[in-house]
Amino acid sequence: MEVLANAGVMALASMFVGVLPLATGIVYAIWPSEHRLALMRPLSLATVFAAISGTALGFINELRFINRTATTAFSGVVAVGVAESLVTLFFGFGCLTVAWLCVALGLWRHP
């Protein structure tokens, strides 16, 4: 939870985008319809782009930190910064995995 407390507005926004296809996938698993299934593709694409841009922004911020502090070696602080940069990617693709598993469940239930 400490990572989320230190996350910036852009990181939180890019992680929030991952919740949208997750919610849509859960709703589709319960009440399958063509409209909800059609909505999954653009929401998934938006989540992929948000996760990649959030990760890229994290790496940009980490590189700026390295430049400001004149760090010349890979230290523990740099490792934590890189790890925090990857949180948005992990969260976004984790949400997509669960969302598409819910879609698979909905397709299995719906003839």
C-alpha positions in Angstrom: 0.0 0.0 0.0 3.0 2.3 0.4 3.5 2.3 -3.3 0.0 3.6 -3.9 0.5 6.3 -1.2 3.6 7.5 -3.1 2.0 7.3 -6.6 1.3 10.5 -8.5 -1.9 11.6 -10.1 -1.0 10.2 -13.5 0.0 6.8 -12.1 -3.3 6.6 -10.2 -5.3 7.7 -13.3 -3.6 5.1 -15.5 -4.3 2.4 -12.9 -8.0 3.5 -12.6 -8.4 2.9 -16.4 -7.7 -0.8 -15.7 -10.7 -1.0 -13.4 -13.1 -0.1 -16.3 -12.6 -3.3 -18.4 -12.5 -5.3 -15.1 -16.0 -4.0 -14.1 -17.3 -4.5 -17.7 -15.9 -8.1 -17.7 -17.6 -8.9 -14.4 -20.9 -7.4 -15.6 -20.6 -9.4 -18.8 -20.0 -12.6 -16.9 -23.3 -12.0 -15.0 -25.4 -10.5 -17.8 -23.8 -11.4 -21.2 -24.8 -9.2 -24.1 -23.3 -8.2 -27.5 -23.1 -4.6 -26.4 -20.9 -5.3 -23.4 -18.7 -7.7 -25.4 -18.2 -5.0 -28.0 -17.3 -2.5 -25.3 -14.5 -4.8 -24.0 -12.1 -4.3 -27.0 -11.8 -0.5 -26.8 -11.6 -0.5 -23.0 -8.9 -3.2 -23.1 -7.0 -1.1 -25.7 -7.3 2.0 -23.5 -6.0 0.0 -20.5 -3.0 -1.2 -22.5 -2.1 2.3 -23.5 -2.7 3.7 -20.0 -0.5 1.0 -18.5 2.3 1.6 -21.0 2.2 5.4 -20.6 2.1 5.1 -16.8 5.1 2.9 -16.9 6.9 5.2 -19.3 6.2 8.2 -17.1 7.6 6.3 -14.1 10.8 5.6 -16.0 11.0 9.2 -17.0 10.6 10.3 -13.4 13.3 7.8 -12.3 15.7 9.1 -15.0 15.1 12.6 -13.8 15.8 11.5 -10.2 19.1 9.9 -11.3 20.1 13.1 -13.2 19.3 15.4 -10.2 21.1 13.2 -7.7 24.0 12.4 -10.0 23.7 8.7 -9.2 26.3 6.8 -11.2 25.6 3.3 -9.9 22.5 1.2 -9.7 21.5 1.7 -6.1 18.7 0.5 -3.9 16.9 3.8 -4.4 17.1 3.4 -8.1 15.8 -0.1 -7.9 12.8 1.0 -5.8 12.0 3.7 -8.4 12.2 1.2 -11.2 10.0 -1.2 -9.3 7.4 1.6 -8.6 7.4 2.4 -12.3 6.3 -1.1 -13.1 3.3 -1.1 -10.7 1.0 0.5 -13.3 1.9 -2.1 -15.9 1.4 -5.0 -13.5 -1.9 -3.6 -12.3 -3.3 -2.8 -15.7 -2.4 -6.2 -17.2 -3.6 -7.9 -14.1 -7.0 -6.3 -14.4 -7.1 -7.2 -18.1 -6.4 -10.8 -17.3 -9.2 -11.1 -14.8 -11.5 -9.1 -17.1 -11.0 -11.4 -20.1 -11.4 -14.5 -17.8 -14.8 -13.1 -16.8 -15.6 -12.6 -20.5 -14.6 -16.2 -21.2 -17.0 -17.2 -18.4 -19.7 -15.1 -19.9 -19.1 -16.6 -23.4 -19.2 -20.1 -21.9 -22.6 -19.4 -20.1 -24.1 -17.6 -23.1 -24.9 -19.9 -26.0 
